[in-house]
Every structure is written in C-alpha cells, then in structure tokens.
C-alpha cells in the first residue's frame, strides 16, 4: 500500500512538472495553443496600414490567376518596384508567406498625363547621368479577329519592362497585365 501511494505521488509530481495536467502544456502558452488552420482574430485598427506621401502605391498590377502582383511604391529616397508572390514554407506546408522580390530602386518616376499607369522610372547616378536601372510601362492595344467569323475583339494591356543591370539582379524582366488589372 505504501509503495503504490509513493508511486502515485511520484507520478503526480512528474506530470505536474512536465505540465501535462488538466490544461496541458499548450494551453498555457498562447503561441502553442493555436491549432493549425484555426482562425486568429486581429484587431482591425492594428491591421490597418496607414500611408502618407511616403509609402504610397504609384502602380499596382495584379495577376488574377494566382493573386501575385507587381507594385511601384514611393519610398523615403525615391521609388521602388517589386513583385510579390505567395510562397510556401518548405518546412511546414500549411504555412504561406508573401515573398517580395525587388526589381529596382529609382530616383525619379514620371507619369503620363494621359494615363497615370504609364510610367518611366529611372535612377540618376551621382555624376548626374541616367543609371542602368529603368522601369518603363507601355499601353498596348491589340485587335484580334475571331476564327471562323468577321467579328473583331480588342484588348488593352500594360507592358512593363524592368531593367536592372546592377550585379546580382536579372538584367531585364518583362511583364504583361490587362489594363483592367492595373491601378
């Protein structure tokens, strides 16, 4: 009887030290208490991004198929263009995150007076010359005839050329978006 009482006391003490009591170890730790895929409430005031002059999005074109987008934003030192895609965590297939790849950083961006989505962004080097980092957007109008008929269909696209000849960058990347997907 004394042996079983001592054994149960040791077991009870071991369980309480390990935190495997009624609550379990995860219930006390808020980070471990969230189950995978469980909704997490975020206060709207904390999630809202307030942007002033710096940080304003100059151009944003979204790919409707996968939700990825290309954006040009104003920064404290000029402008920056980047592509943003959803990537999967290689260690946990349930987790995704936004992967942002910078295409270039520019000193100036000039907008067209006809359409603000038409831009020419470039970097000015310290010696005053235009650098090897340029972003240019062009509106392209395509007209196509329907096969087997006489009806024509017109499309308007925004063609974007991102040139960055700095070391470590892809020298040129081209993107095409429907004008309806660009703001």
RORO-644785 format. One record per residue: residue in three letters; x, y, z of N, C-alpha, C in turn. Coordinates in Angstrom, 2 decimals. Layout:
% RORO-644785
   code       nc1       nc2       nc3      cac1      cac2      cac3       cc1       cc2       cc3
    ALA         X         Y         Z         X         Y         Z         X         Y         Z
...
***
This chain:
% RORO-644785
   code       nc1       nc2       nc3      cac1      cac2      cac3       cc1       cc2       cc3
    UNK      0.81     -1.18      0.00      0.00      0.00      0.00      0.86      1.25      0.00
    UNK      1.94      1.23      0.85      2.82      2.38      0.90      3.55      2.57     -0.43
    UNK      3.90      1.49     -1.09      4.60      1.56     -2.36      3.71      2.17     -3.44
    UNK      2.46      1.78     -3.52      1.56      2.31     -4.54      1.24      3.78     -4.27
    UNK      1.18      4.17     -2.98      0.95      5.57     -2.64      2.14      6.43     -3.05
    UNK      3.34      5.92     -2.79      4.54      6.65     -3.16      4.66      6.73     -4.69
    UNK      4.35      5.65     -5.35      4.42      5.62     -6.80      3.44      6.60     -7.41
    UNK      2.23      6.65     -6.89      1.25      7.60     -7.42      1.65      9.04     -7.12
    UNK      2.28      9.30     -5.97      2.76     10.65     -5.64      3.87     11.07     -6.58
    UNK      4.78     10.16     -6.89      5.87     10.46     -7.81      5.31     10.72     -9.21
    UNK      4.36      9.91     -9.64      3.74     10.10    -10.95      3.02     11.44    -11.02
    UNK      2.28     11.80     -9.99      1.56     13.05     -9.95      2.52     14.23    -10.00
    UNK      3.63     14.14     -9.25      4.61     15.20     -9.25      5.30     15.30    -10.63
    UNK      5.59     14.19    -11.25      6.21     14.19    -12.58      5.31     14.79    -13.63
    UNK      4.02     14.47    -13.58      3.06     15.02    -14.53      2.92     16.52    -14.34
    UNK      2.90     17.00    -13.11      2.75     18.43    -12.87      4.01     19.19    -13.28
    UNK      5.18     18.60    -13.11      6.42     19.25    -13.53      6.46     19.35    -15.05
    UNK      6.02     18.32    -15.75      6.02     18.34    -17.21      4.91     19.20    -17.79
    UNK      3.96     19.59    -16.98      2.88     20.42    -17.47      1.83     19.64    -18.22
    UNK      1.67     18.38    -17.90      0.69     17.55    -18.59     -0.57     17.35    -17.75
    UNK     -0.85     18.30    -16.89     -2.03     18.20    -16.03     -3.30     18.38    -16.83
    UNK     -4.31     18.93    -16.21     -5.61     19.09    -16.86     -5.55     20.01    -18.07
    UNK     -4.73     21.10    -17.99     -4.68     22.05    -19.08     -3.80     21.56    -20.22
    UNK     -2.74     20.89    -19.92     -1.76     20.53    -20.92     -0.81     21.68    -21.11
    UNK      0.35     21.41    -21.62      1.38     22.44    -21.76      1.00     23.49    -22.78
    UNK      0.32     23.09    -23.85      0.00     24.03    -24.91     -1.05     25.05    -24.54
    UNK     -1.92     24.75    -23.62     -3.00     25.67    -23.28     -2.48     26.90    -22.56
    UNK     -1.39     26.78    -21.82     -0.86     27.94    -21.10     -0.04     28.83    -22.02
    UNK      0.57     28.27    -23.05      1.39     29.03    -23.97      0.52     29.47    -25.15
    UNK      0.24     30.77    -25.31     -0.68     31.20    -26.36     -0.17     30.88    -27.76
    UNK      1.14     30.83    -27.98      1.65     30.52    -29.32      1.42     29.06    -29.68
    UNK      1.52     28.17    -28.70      1.31     26.75    -28.96     -0.16     26.37    -28.89
    UNK     -0.98     27.23    -28.30     -2.40     26.91    -28.14     -3.16     27.02    -29.45
    UNK     -2.64     27.79    -30.41     -3.34     27.97    -31.68     -3.14     26.72    -32.52
    UNK     -4.23     26.13    -32.91     -4.15     24.93    -33.75     -3.85     25.35    -35.18
    UNK     -3.30     24.45    -35.95     -3.01     24.73    -37.34     -4.31     24.96    -38.09
    UNK     -4.40     26.08    -38.76     -5.59     26.39    -39.53     -6.68     27.07    -38.72
    UNK     -6.51     27.24    -37.43     -7.53     27.90    -36.61     -7.53     29.39    -36.91
    UNK     -8.70     30.02    -36.98     -8.74     31.46    -37.27     -8.15     32.25    -36.11
    UNK     -7.42     33.29    -36.46     -6.80     34.15    -35.46     -7.42     35.53    -35.61
    UNK     -7.94     36.09    -34.54     -8.58     37.40    -34.59     -7.51     38.48    -34.48
    UNK     -7.58     39.45    -35.38     -6.67     40.58    -35.36     -7.52     41.84    -35.27
    UNK     -7.17     42.71    -34.35     -7.92     43.94    -34.19     -7.75     44.78    -35.45
    UNK     -8.85     45.24    -36.09     -8.75     45.97    -37.35     -7.85     47.21    -37.28
    UNK     -7.86     47.92    -36.16     -7.01     49.12    -36.05     -5.54     48.76    -36.11
    UNK     -5.16     47.58    -35.62     -3.76     47.17    -35.66     -3.36     46.66    -37.05
    UNK     -4.31     46.10    -37.78     -4.00     45.53    -39.09     -4.00     46.58    -40.19
    UNK     -4.61     47.73    -39.95     -4.73     48.75    -40.97     -3.39     49.42    -41.21
    UNK     -3.01     49.55    -42.47     -1.77     50.22    -42.83     -2.11     51.64    -43.25
    UNK     -1.56     52.58    -42.55     -1.80     53.98    -42.88     -0.61     54.49    -43.66
    UNK     -0.90     55.03    -44.85      0.18     55.51    -45.70      0.03     57.00    -45.94
    UNK      1.14     57.68    -45.88      1.17     59.09    -46.21      1.78     59.24    -47.57
    UNK      2.53     60.32    -47.77      3.17     60.56    -49.06      4.21     59.48    -49.34
    UNK      5.01     59.13    -48.32      5.99     58.07    -48.49      5.27     56.74    -48.25
    UNK      5.45     55.80    -49.13      4.79     54.51    -49.00      3.55     54.38    -49.87
    UNK      3.18     55.46    -50.56      2.02     55.39    -51.45      2.33     54.48    -52.63
    UNK      1.34     53.72    -53.03      1.49     52.85    -54.19      1.25     53.68    -55.44
    UNK      2.24     53.74    -56.30      2.15     54.50    -57.54      1.47     53.65    -58.61
    UNK      1.79     52.36    -58.65      1.22     51.44    -59.63      1.13     50.06    -58.99
    UNK      0.01     49.39    -59.24     -0.15     48.01    -58.76     -0.92     47.23    -59.81
    UNK     -0.29     46.18    -60.32     -0.92     45.30    -61.30     -1.00     43.90    -60.70
    UNK     -2.21     43.35    -60.67     -2.45     42.06    -60.03     -2.71     40.99    -61.08
    UNK     -2.14     39.82    -60.87     -2.39     38.66    -61.72     -3.60     37.93    -61.13
    UNK     -4.76     37.93    -61.78     -5.96     37.33    -61.17     -5.87     35.82    -60.94
    UNK     -5.03     35.11    -61.70     -4.95     33.66    -61.57     -4.39     33.24    -60.21
    UNK     -3.33     33.91    -59.75     -2.70     33.47    -58.52     -2.59     34.55    -57.45
    UNK     -3.06     35.75    -57.73     -3.04     36.82    -56.73     -1.70     37.52    -56.59
    UNK     -0.69     37.12    -57.36      0.60     37.80    -57.29      0.45     39.18    -57.93
    UNK      1.34     40.08    -57.57      1.24     41.42    -58.13      2.59     42.09    -58.26
    UNK      2.62     43.10    -59.12      3.79     43.95    -59.29      3.38     45.32    -58.78
    UNK      4.25     45.93    -57.97      3.90     47.24    -57.43      5.09     48.18    -57.53
    UNK      4.76     49.46    -57.68      5.74     50.53    -57.62      5.27     51.42    -56.47
    UNK      6.14     51.58    -55.45      5.79     52.38    -54.28      6.79     53.51    -54.10
    UNK      6.29     54.60    -53.50      7.18     55.71    -53.20      7.83     55.45    -51.85
    UNK      9.16     55.60    -51.79      9.92     55.40    -50.56     10.49     56.74    -50.10
    UNK     11.21     56.72    -49.01     11.82     57.95    -48.49     12.91     58.48    -49.42
    UNK     13.54     57.60    -50.19     14.64     58.02    -51.06     14.26     58.05    -52.54
    UNK     13.03     57.73    -52.89     12.61     57.72    -54.29     11.48     56.76    -54.51
    UNK     11.71     55.77    -55.37     10.68     54.79    -55.72     11.30     53.40    -55.75
    UNK     10.44     52.39    -55.60     10.90     51.01    -55.63      9.85     50.15    -56.31
    UNK     10.28     49.28    -57.21      9.40     48.34    -57.88      9.71     46.93    -57.37
    UNK      8.66     46.14    -57.16      8.84     44.78    -56.65      7.71     43.89    -57.13
    UNK      8.00     42.61    -57.21      6.95     41.61    -57.45      6.69     40.91    -56.13
    UNK      5.41     40.62    -55.87      5.03     39.97    -54.62      4.24     38.72    -54.98
    UNK      4.71     37.57    -54.49      4.04     36.30    -54.73      3.83     35.58    -53.40
    UNK      2.90     34.65    -53.40      2.67     33.83    -52.22      3.56     32.60    -52.32
    UNK      4.37     32.38    -51.30      5.29     31.25    -51.29      4.95     30.33    -50.12
    UNK      5.31     29.08    -50.25      5.05     28.10    -49.20      6.30     27.88    -48.38
    UNK      6.11     27.71    -47.09      7.21     27.42    -46.18      7.69     26.00    -46.47
    UNK      8.97     25.80    -46.80      9.45     24.46    -47.13      9.42     23.50    -45.95
    UNK      9.38     24.02    -44.72      9.39     23.16    -43.54      7.99     22.84    -43.04
    UNK      7.03     23.66    -43.41      5.66     23.44    -42.95      4.73     23.78    -44.10
    UNK      4.20     22.79    -44.77      3.40     23.01    -45.97      2.10     23.75    -45.68
    UNK      1.71     23.88    -44.42      0.48     24.59    -44.09      0.69     26.10    -44.04
    UNK      1.93     26.54    -43.99      2.22     27.97    -43.82      2.60     28.60    -45.16
    UNK      2.05     29.76    -45.43      2.42     30.53    -46.60      2.86     31.91    -46.15
    UNK      3.64     32.56    -46.96      4.09     33.91    -46.67      4.26     34.66    -47.99
    UNK      4.30     35.99    -47.92      4.49     36.78    -49.11      5.98     36.94    -49.37
    UNK      6.38     36.62    -50.59      7.77     36.76    -50.99      7.87     37.99    -51.89
    UNK      8.67     38.96    -51.47      8.79     40.23    -52.19     10.18     40.29    -52.82
    UNK     10.22     40.41    -54.16     11.47     40.48    -54.91     11.57     41.88    -55.51
    UNK     12.59     42.63    -55.10     12.78     44.00    -55.58     13.36     43.96    -56.99
    UNK     12.67     44.66    -57.91     13.14     44.75    -59.29     14.13     45.88    -59.46
    UNK     13.93     46.97    -58.72     14.84     48.11    -58.83     14.42     49.25    -57.92
    UNK     15.37     50.12    -57.64     15.11     51.32    -56.86     15.46     52.52    -57.74
    UNK     14.55     53.50    -57.77     14.64     54.59    -58.72     14.65     55.94    -58.01
    UNK     15.31     56.91    -58.64     15.36     58.26    -58.10     14.12     59.04    -58.50
    UNK     13.68     58.87    -59.75     12.52     59.62    -60.26     11.57     58.70    -61.00
    UNK     10.29     59.06    -60.96      9.25     58.40    -61.76      8.42     59.50    -62.41
    UNK      8.31     59.45    -63.72      7.48     60.39    -64.47      6.22     59.67    -64.92
    UNK      5.06     60.30    -64.68      3.78     59.73    -65.09      3.25     60.42    -66.33
    UNK      2.54     59.66    -67.14      1.90     60.21    -68.32      0.71     61.07    -67.90
    UNK      0.46     62.14    -68.63     -0.71     62.97    -68.35     -1.99     62.34    -68.89
    UNK     -1.85     61.40    -69.83     -3.00     60.71    -70.42     -3.50     59.60    -69.50
    UNK     -2.58     58.79    -68.95     -2.93     57.67    -68.09     -1.85     57.53    -67.01
    UNK     -2.20     57.64    -65.73     -1.18     57.58    -64.67     -0.51     56.21    -64.53
    UNK     -1.03     55.18    -65.19     -0.41     53.86    -65.13      0.78     53.75    -66.07
    UNK      0.93     54.72    -66.96      2.07     54.73    -67.88      3.18     55.54    -67.21
    UNK      4.28     54.84    -66.88      5.38     55.43    -66.11      6.72     55.24    -66.79
    UNK      7.63     56.11    -66.46      9.04     55.92    -66.75      9.78     56.23    -65.46
    UNK     10.37     55.21    -64.87     11.13     55.39    -63.63     12.59     55.09    -63.94
    UNK     13.48     55.88    -63.36     14.90     55.68    -63.61     15.71     56.16    -62.42
    UNK     16.94     55.69    -62.37     17.86     56.09    -61.31     18.87     57.07    -61.88
    UNK     19.11     58.14    -61.13     20.13     59.12    -61.52     21.38     58.84    -60.70
    UNK     22.49     58.62    -61.39     23.76     58.31    -60.74     24.34     59.56    -60.10
    UNK     25.30     59.40    -59.17     25.91     60.57    -58.51     26.56     61.56    -59.49
    UNK     27.02     61.09    -60.65     27.64     62.01    -61.62     26.60     62.72    -62.50
    UNK     25.30     62.45    -62.26     24.23     63.15    -62.98     23.68     62.42    -64.19
    UNK     24.24     61.29    -64.56     23.74     60.54    -65.72     22.62     59.60    -65.29
    UNK     21.83     59.20    -66.26     20.77     58.22    -66.01     21.42     56.86    -65.85
    UNK     21.04     56.15    -64.79     21.68     54.88    -64.47     21.17     53.73    -65.32
    UNK     21.61     52.54    -64.96     21.26     51.33    -65.68     20.07     50.62    -65.04
    UNK     19.28     51.36    -64.27     18.11     50.80    -63.62     16.90     51.61    -64.09
    UNK     16.05     50.96    -64.88     14.92     51.65    -65.51     13.68     50.78    -65.44
    UNK     12.52     51.41    -65.24     11.23     50.72    -65.32     10.37     51.52    -66.29
    UNK      9.87     50.87    -67.30      9.07     51.55    -68.31      7.78     50.77    -68.56
    UNK      6.66     51.48    -68.56      5.38     50.83    -68.85      4.82     51.40    -70.14
    UNK      4.17     50.55    -70.92      3.62     50.94    -72.21      2.22     50.34    -72.35
    UNK      1.29     51.15    -72.83     -0.05     50.64    -73.10     -0.06     50.06    -74.51
    UNK     -0.52     48.81    -74.62     -0.53     48.10    -75.90     -1.97     47.76    -76.24
    UNK     -2.41     48.16    -77.44     -3.76     47.87    -77.93     -3.67     46.75    -78.96
    UNK     -4.38     45.65    -78.72     -4.38     44.52    -79.66     -5.80     44.34    -80.20
    UNK     -5.89     44.08    -81.48     -7.17     43.76    -82.11     -7.03     42.41    -82.78
    UNK     -8.00     41.54    -82.51     -7.92     40.16    -82.99     -9.24     39.81    -83.65
    UNK     -9.16     39.05    -84.75    -10.38     38.61    -85.43    -10.72     37.20    -84.94
    UNK    -11.98     36.99    -84.66    -12.45     35.69    -84.19    -12.33     34.69    -85.33
    UNK    -11.78     33.50    -85.01    -11.59     32.48    -86.04    -12.96     32.01    -86.54
    UNK    -13.08     31.97    -87.87    -14.31     31.49    -88.49    -15.39     32.56    -88.59
    UNK    -15.07     33.80    -88.29    -16.07     34.86    -88.35    -15.46     36.17    -88.77
    UNK    -16.28     37.20    -88.75    -15.80     38.52    -89.14    -15.74     39.49    -87.96
    UNK    -16.10     39.01    -86.79    -16.12     39.85    -85.59    -14.69     40.06    -85.07
    UNK    -14.40     41.27    -84.61    -13.09     41.55    -84.03    -13.23     41.85    -82.54
    UNK    -12.18     41.52    -81.80    -12.14     41.75    -80.36    -10.89     42.56    -80.06
    UNK    -11.01     43.58    -79.19     -9.87     44.42    -78.83     -9.48     44.19    -77.38
    UNK     -8.18     44.19    -77.12     -7.63     44.04    -75.79     -6.67     45.19    -75.53
    UNK     -6.64     45.68    -74.30     -5.68     46.70    -73.91     -4.84     46.14    -72.77
    UNK     -3.53     46.07    -72.98     -2.61     45.53    -71.99     -1.61     46.59    -71.55
    UNK     -1.02     46.36    -70.40      0.08     47.20    -69.92      1.33     46.33    -69.95
    UNK      2.27     46.72    -70.77      3.54     46.00    -70.89      4.56     46.71    -70.02
    UNK      5.23     45.96    -69.14      6.18     46.54    -68.19      7.55     45.91    -68.43
    UNK      8.55     46.77    -68.63      9.93     46.32    -68.79     10.72     46.84    -67.59
    UNK     11.29     45.91    -66.82     12.11     46.26    -65.66     13.55     45.90    -65.99
    UNK     14.39     46.92    -66.14     15.80     46.73    -66.49     16.63     47.09    -65.27
    UNK     17.45     46.15    -64.83     18.33     46.39    -63.69     19.65     45.68    -63.95
    UNK     20.66     46.46    -64.32     21.96     45.88    -64.67     22.95     45.94    -63.52
    UNK     22.44     46.13    -62.30     23.30     46.04    -61.12     23.69     44.58    -60.90
    UNK     24.87     44.33    -60.33     25.27     42.94    -60.05     24.28     42.23    -59.13
    UNK     23.98     40.99    -59.46     23.08     40.19    -58.64     21.62     40.28    -59.04
    UNK     21.28     41.09    -60.03     19.90     41.23    -60.48     19.76     40.64    -61.88
    UNK     18.53     40.24    -62.22     18.23     39.81    -63.58     18.29     41.04    -64.46
    UNK     19.07     41.02    -65.56     19.25     42.24    -66.37     17.95     42.84    -66.91
    UNK     17.01     42.00    -67.34     15.75     42.52    -67.86     14.64     41.52    -67.58
    UNK     13.51     42.05    -67.10     12.32     41.23    -66.89     11.13     41.95    -67.53
    UNK     10.32     41.19    -68.27      9.14     41.75    -68.92      7.88     41.16    -68.32
    UNK      6.88     42.01    -68.14      5.60     41.60    -67.57      4.48     42.16    -68.44
    UNK      3.38     41.41    -68.56      2.21     41.88    -69.29      0.98     41.67    -68.41
    UNK      0.20     42.74    -68.26     -1.04     42.70    -67.47     -2.14     43.34    -68.28
    UNK     -3.36     42.89    -68.04     -4.51     43.55    -68.63     -4.66     44.91    -67.95
    UNK     -5.05     45.93    -68.71     -5.20     47.27    -68.12     -6.24     47.27    -67.00
    UNK     -7.21     46.36    -67.08     -8.24     46.28    -66.05     -7.65     45.78    -64.72
    UNK     -6.51     45.09    -64.75     -5.89     44.56    -63.54     -4.86     45.51    -62.94
    UNK     -4.70     46.71    -63.53     -3.72     47.68    -63.03     -4.42     48.92    -62.49
    UNK     -3.90     49.41    -61.38     -4.47     50.62    -60.76     -3.39     51.65    -60.59
***
